[in-house]
Amino acid sequence: MKKIYANSRAREYTKVSTAFIAVMIALIAIFNIIIYALGTKFEWYFYKGEAYEHHIGNTSAELFSDTPLSDTEIIFCMEKEDLEGDIIFNLVWQTALQLQEKHDFIKVKNVNIYLQPKLLSKYKYTVNEEGEKVQTATINTNTVIISSEKGHRVYSLSDFFNLNSSSTITAYNGEEVMLSAIAWVQREAHPIAYFTNTHGENYSSLLALYNVLTACGYDVRMLDLFSEKIDEKAELIIMSNPIYDIERASEGSGIISEGEQLDAFLERGGTLFVSLDPYVKSDLTQLKAFLAEWGMTAENSIITDTDNSITHDGYTLVAQYADTEAGNRIYGEVRKHNSSYTVVKDASPITLTKGEKAEAEAVLKSSPAAKAYYNGALASSDGSFTILAMAENNGKVFLSSGAYLTANDILNSKVYSNRELMFTILDEAGCDYSTVGSVILPVGNNMIEGLTTKTADLYAIIFIIIIPLAIAAVAAVILTKRKNR
């Protein structure tokens, strides 16, 4: 009788265990469905193996709708069979074919560099002012040439991919690169954008910004503001994280210094974009005085926000768009293409005033929970600090108090909307065209990038505490019943 009873109890526990396992499997399946739905909505990306496909969006239709178009060739120096057989480079080939199918003025062709070298010589050499033949490009099997009667651009297949600071491929950005090149060769003249280069600027962090500028049709150059004159065709000057001050001449001296050059540039309608690193010890007295005339002053304190940050130290802020005319206008454009976070790291508060030349307004702000610290002591707990400001008179001045706004990794990440913000700022600066909205294909696992520390902590609590406690509670109940049978 006892044996029958024991077998009956065993069967009962087996049913309970089976039911428990079934419920856990169902919960895991439901959890995966929820994560997939959230990932689709908020653009979290998961590793998908090595089967990558890319389909172009509608950006090309908008970009080429009103422009008189010249016949354009996309020339691959690699054979069709080799391109199709390469998992990564095949993406570039497929993008070109899709553009050819969509637009009659685009033709794709393959040229063998060994059998047809003469067809490529005009892209490899130019003739300088002295009439000498000079090599200006390297042509090999990885070369891609975009050419029209108005000009050409020479690329390597690797140029169509985004790399992080470790030189690892993070995304395929071929549609944007190809569209910007096609748009470029439709025009004979291009506005100039300068990076200043004599104030200790850090150029290693500007490659992604350089690519955004070329995607908007700028002829990007370096500028020694001290010894060179600003070209009349220049529309944009970027001063990125200077550690040395600009020079300004005494009033009435008649000397055309760096400050006077910038004044004249802005007077004729140019745009100046300045980003400052709050950890730089230099006073930058003249530059800050210049910016104060436009109604903006960067303070020396550092903003932290442990809730609205993507790092636990609270320094990488999830920015909010200010409820100002400029903030609302810029955010309205950004969210058309990307509604995710805009991120700023190591930022200081910007004080806005009515300056001598303009009254600045906020574009980006920290959250109300943010605090500012100076030398380790609390400087302000007011929150809602301005971290990107804009002022306009004849020209426009933008001031970012955080260096990270335009950093390579952040501009190359589709998880954040910094790239779309920069496209919108360049549109404000009057760029000729834009490839914003091009489809970027992530190559890697970026899910965790899209979480604030507050959300990440919540997930940690769920996975580390709640789920294990639930499983332990169920196990305790089963063990108790077994002991008392």
Residue pairs with C-beta under 8 A, 6 or more apart in sequence:
9 485
13 478
13 481
13 482
16 478
17 478
20 474
20 478
24 471
35 44
38 44
39 45
39 46
39 447
42 340
42 450
43 338
43 340
43 414
43 415
43 450
44 415
44 446
44 447
44 450
45 414
45 415
45 442
45 444
45 445
45 446
45 447
46 445
46 447
47 444
47 445
50 87
51 87
52 87
52 88
52 91
52 172
52 441
52 443
53 94
53 441
54 91
54 94
54 95
54 172
54 174
54 175
54 439
54 441
55 98
55 439
56 95
56 98
56 99
56 102
56 175
56 438
56 439
57 175
57 437
57 438
57 439
58 437
59 175
59 176
59 179
59 435
59 436
59 437
59 438
59 439
60 99
60 102
60 103
60 175
60 179
61 102
62 437
63 179
63 183
63 433
63 434
63 435
64 103
64 105
64 182
64 183
67 183
67 186
67 433
68 186
69 103
69 105
69 186
70 105
70 148
70 149
70 150
70 185
70 186
71 105
71 107
71 148
71 149
72 105
72 106
72 107
72 146
72 147
72 148
72 182
72 185
72 186
73 106
73 107
73 108
73 109
73 145
73 146
73 147
73 148
74 96
74 99
74 100
74 106
74 107
74 108
74 109
74 144
74 145
74 146
74 178
74 182
75 109
75 110
75 111
75 120
75 144
75 145
75 146
75 147
76 83
76 93
76 96
76 108
76 109
76 110
76 111
76 144
77 110
77 111
77 112
77 113
77 120
77 139
77 140
77 141
77 142
77 143
77 144
77 145
78 89
78 110
78 141
78 142
78 157
79 110
79 112
80 93
80 110
82 141
83 89
83 90
83 92
83 93
84 90
84 93
88 161
88 169
88 172
89 142
89 157
91 160
91 172
91 174
91 441
92 144
92 157
92 160
92 174
92 178
95 160
95 174
95 175
95 178
96 106
96 108
96 178
97 108
99 106
99 108
99 178
99 179
99 182
100 106
100 107
100 108
106 182
111 119
111 120
113 120
113 139
113 140
113 141
113 143
120 139
120 145
123 137
123 139
123 145
123 147
123 152
123 154
124 135
124 136
124 137
124 138
124 139
125 133
125 134
125 135
125 136
126 133
126 134
126 136
127 133
127 134
128 134
137 143
137 154
139 154
142 156
142 157
142 158
143 154
143 155
143 156
143 157
144 154
144 155
144 156
144 157
144 159
144 160
145 152
145 153
145 154
145 155
146 152
146 153
146 155
146 178
146 181
146 182
146 184
146 185
147 153
147 185
148 185
148 186
150 185
150 186
150 187
150 188
151 184
151 185
151 187
151 188
152 185
153 181
153 184
153 185
155 177
155 181
159 177
160 172
160 173
160 174
160 177
160 178
161 169
161 171
161 172
161 173
161 174
161 443
162 169
162 170
162 171
162 172
162 173
162 208
162 412
162 440
163 169
163 170
163 412
164 170
164 408
164 409
164 412
165 408
165 409
168 444
169 443
169 444
170 412
170 413
170 442
170 443
170 444
170 446
171 412
171 413
171 414
171 440
171 441
171 442
171 443
171 444
172 440
172 441
172 443
173 412
173 438
173 440
173 441
175 435
175 438
175 439
175 440
176 215
176 435
176 438
176 440
177 211
177 215
179 215
179 435
179 438
180 214
180 215
180 216
180 217
180 435
183 217
183 433
183 435
184 190
184 214
184 217
187 217
187 432
189 233
190 217
190 218
190 219
190 432
191 217
191 218
191 219
191 233
191 234
191 235
191 236
191 430
191 431
191 432
192 218
192 219
192 220
192 221
192 231
192 233
192 234
192 235
192 236
193 213
193 218
193 219
193 220
193 221
193 234
193 235
193 236
193 237
193 238
194 220
194 221
194 222
194 223
194 230
194 234
194 236
194 237
194 238
195 201
195 203
195 206
195 210
195 220
195 221
195 222
195 223
195 238
195 240
196 222
196 223
196 224
196 225
196 237
196 238
196 239
196 240
196 242
197 203
197 222
197 223
197 224
198 224
198 225
198 226
198 244
199 225
199 239
199 242
199 243
199 244
199 245
199 246
200 242
200 243
200 244
201 239
201 240
201 241
201 242
202 240
202 241
202 403
205 240
205 241
205 403
205 406
205 407
205 408
206 240
206 406
206 408
207 408
208 406
208 407
208 408
208 409
208 411
208 412
208 419
209 238
209 240
209 406
209 411
209 422
210 220
212 411
212 419
212 422
212 423
212 426
213 220
213 236
213 426
214 220
215 423
215 434
215 435
216 423
216 426
216 427
216 431
216 432
216 433
216 434
216 435
217 431
217 432
217 433
218 235
218 236
218 426
218 431
223 230
223 237
225 246
225 258
225 261
225 262
226 247
226 257
226 258
229 261
230 237
230 261
230 264
230 265
230 270
234 265
234 270
235 269
235 270
235 271
235 429
235 430
235 431
236 270
236 271
236 272
236 273
236 426
236 429
236 431
237 262
237 265
237 270
237 271
237 272
237 273
238 272
238 273
238 274
239 272
239 273
239 274
239 275
239 287
240 275
240 403
240 406
241 275
241 276
241 277
241 280
241 403
242 276
242 280
242 284
242 287
243 277
243 280
243 282
244 282
244 284
245 282
245 283
245 284
245 285
245 286
245 287
246 257
246 258
246 259
246 262
246 286
246 287
246 290
247 257
247 258
247 259
247 286
248 257
248 258
248 259
248 260
248 286
248 289
248 290
249 255
249 256
249 257
249 259
249 260
256 264
259 286
259 290
262 272
262 290
265 272
265 395
266 272
266 393
266 394
266 395
266 396
266 397
267 394
267 395
268 394
268 395
269 394
269 395
269 430
270 395
271 395
271 396
271 397
271 398
271 428
271 429
271 430
272 395
272 396
272 397
272 398
273 397
273 398
273 400
273 425
273 429
274 287
274 291
274 397
274 398
274 399
274 400
275 399
275 400
275 401
275 402
275 403
275 405
275 406
276 284
276 298
276 348
276 399
276 400
276 401
276 403
277 346
277 403
278 298
278 300
278 301
278 302
278 346
278 347
278 348
278 401
278 402
279 346
288 297
288 298
291 297
291 298
291 397
291 399
292 353
292 355
293 355
293 356
293 357
293 358
294 355
294 357
294 358
294 360
294 391
294 393
294 397
294 399
295 352
295 353
295 354
295 355
295 357
295 358
295 359
295 360
295 389
295 391
296 350
296 351
296 352
296 353
296 355
296 360
296 389
296 391
296 397
296 399
297 350
297 351
297 353
298 348
298 349
298 350
298 351
298 399
298 401
299 348
299 349
299 350
299 351
299 372
299 379
299 401
300 348
300 374
301 348
301 349
301 372
301 373
301 374
301 379
301 380
302 315
302 346
302 347
302 348
302 372
302 373
302 374
303 315
303 317
303 347
303 348
303 349
303 366
303 370
303 371
303 372
303 385
303 387
304 313
304 314
304 315
304 370
304 371
304 372
304 373
305 314
305 317
305 318
305 366
305 367
305 369
305 370
305 371
306 312
306 314
306 453
307 367
307 369
307 452
307 453
307 454
308 317
308 318
308 366
308 367
308 369
308 370
308 452
308 454
309 315
309 316
309 317
309 318
309 452
309 453
310 316
310 318
310 341
310 343
310 449
310 451
310 452
310 453
311 453
312 453
314 453
315 345
315 346
316 343
316 344
316 345
316 346
316 404
317 343
317 344
317 345
317 347
317 366
317 367
317 370
317 387
317 402
318 341
318 342
318 343
318 367
318 452
319 341
319 342
319 343
319 344
319 364
319 365
319 366
319 387
319 388
320 364
320 365
320 366
320 367
320 384
321 327
321 328
321 330
321 331
321 334
321 342
321 363
321 364
321 365
322 328
322 361
322 362
322 363
322 364
322 365
322 386
324 361
324 362
324 363
325 361
326 361
326 362
326 363
326 390
327 361
327 362
327 363
327 364
327 365
330 363
330 421
330 424
330 425
330 428
333 420
333 424
333 427
334 342
334 417
334 420
334 421
334 424
335 417
336 437
337 417
337 420
337 423
337 436
337 437
338 414
338 416
338 417
338 419
338 420
339 417
340 415
340 416
340 417
340 450
341 415
341 416
341 417
341 450
341 452
342 364
342 416
342 417
342 418
342 421
343 404
343 405
343 410
343 416
343 418
344 364
344 387
344 388
344 400
344 401
344 402
344 404
344 405
345 402
345 403
345 404
345 407
345 410
346 402
346 403
346 404
347 366
347 385
347 387
347 400
347 401
347 402
347 404
348 372
348 387
348 401
348 402
349 372
349 380
349 385
349 386
349 387
349 401
350 360
350 362
350 385
350 386
350 387
350 388
350 389
350 399
350 401
351 386
352 359
352 360
352 361
352 362
352 386
352 389
353 359
353 360
355 391
357 391
357 393
358 391
358 392
358 393
358 397
359 391
360 389
360 390
360 391
360 397
360 399
361 389
361 390
361 391
362 386
362 388
362 389
363 388
363 389
363 390
363 398
364 386
364 387
364 388
365 384
365 385
365 386
365 387
366 383
366 384
366 385
366 387
367 383
367 384
368 383
368 384
369 383
370 383
370 384
370 385
371 378
371 380
371 381
371 383
372 378
372 379
372 380
372 381
372 382
372 385
373 379
386 401
387 400
387 401
387 402
388 398
388 399
388 400
388 401
388 405
389 398
389 399
390 396
390 397
390 398
390 399
390 428
391 397
396 428
396 429
398 425
400 406
404 410
405 418
405 421
406 418
406 422
410 416
410 418
411 418
411 419
411 422
412 419
413 419
413 446
413 449
414 440
414 442
414 446
415 446
415 449
415 450
416 449
419 436
420 436
423 434
423 436
424 436
426 434
427 434
448 456
451 459
